[in-house]
């Protein structure tokens, strides 16, 4: 059984940075794309970024140039480095691998 556990969220001022982590337990083929999503209050969950097994990355236009997705196969961990954070980045952030979701970690950007 695959489990994903996110961490690293918190309260940060505009312009600040956070690094989210998503630790995976359980076996899953490495070929699956690993992704981050987010859901702001009153809004639908939206895709943020993903990384393929090849290392190829894609980003939503709203975060391009500010966020970086990466992964460490040895640690079974996915990361999301978030820089130049804006209040509109406030959301619960989720990682997703295949059909598996984590429980989410809250990110709040506010002064």
Secondary structure as GFF3:
##gff-version 3
##sequence-region A 1 111
A	DSSP	beta_strand	3	7	.	.	.	ID=ss1
A	DSSP	beta_strand	10	12	.	.	.	ID=ss2
A	DSSP	beta_strand	18	25	.	.	.	ID=ss3
A	DSSP	beta_strand	34	39	.	.	.	ID=ss4
A	DSSP	beta_strand	46	51	.	.	.	ID=ss5
A	DSSP	beta_strand	57	59	.	.	.	ID=ss6
A	DSSP	beta_strand	67	72	.	.	.	ID=ss7
A	DSSP	beta_strand	77	82	.	.	.	ID=ss8
A	DSSP	three_ten_helix	87	89	.	.	.	ID=ss9
A	DSSP	beta_strand	91	97	.	.	.	ID=ss10
A	DSSP	beta_strand	100	101	.	.	.	ID=ss11
A	DSSP	beta_strand	105	109	.	.	.	ID=ss12
###
